[in-house]
Amino acid sequence: MKAKKLVLAIAIFGGMLFTAQATNIIDLDGQTTTEVKKKARDIPSGG
């Protein structure tokens, strides 16, 4: 019973590590960006 709980704990911990690693890989690919792109705007004069 003790070995069964140990294997289960290792499996859960390994799954958490895999999920964290997969998230880091996705972020490094540049698919998710929080950058706001700014561009110059023309302001027409009313005169």
C-alpha positions in Angstrom: 0.0 0.0 0.0 2.9 2.3 0.8 4.5 1.7 -2.5 1.3 2.3 -4.3 0.9 5.7 -2.7 4.5 6.6 -3.5 4.1 5.7 -7.2 0.9 7.7 -7.4 2.6 10.7 -5.8 5.5 10.5 -8.2 3.1 10.2 -11.2 1.2 13.3 -10.1 4.4 15.3 -9.5 5.8 14.2 -12.9 2.5 15.4 -14.5 2.8 18.8 -12.9 6.4 19.2 -14.1 5.5 18.2 -17.6 2.6 20.7 -17.7 4.9 23.5 -16.4 7.5 22.6 -19.1 4.9 22.6 -21.9 3.7 26.0 -20.8 7.2 27.4 -20.9 7.8 26.0 -24.4 4.6 27.6 -25.7 5.5 31.0 -24.1 9.0 30.9 -25.7 7.6 30.3 -29.1 6.1 33.8 -29.0 2.6 32.6 -29.6 1.3 34.6 -26.6 2.4 38.2 -26.4 1.3 40.9 -24.0 3.1 43.6 -26.0 1.0 46.6 -27.2 2.1 47.8 -30.7 1.9 51.6 -31.0 1.8 53.5 -34.3 1.9 57.2 -35.1 -1.5 58.8 -35.7 -2.3 61.7 -38.0 -4.2 64.5 -36.3 -5.7 66.7 -39.1 -5.7 70.4 -38.4 -9.0 72.1 -38.7 -7.7 75.2 -40.4 
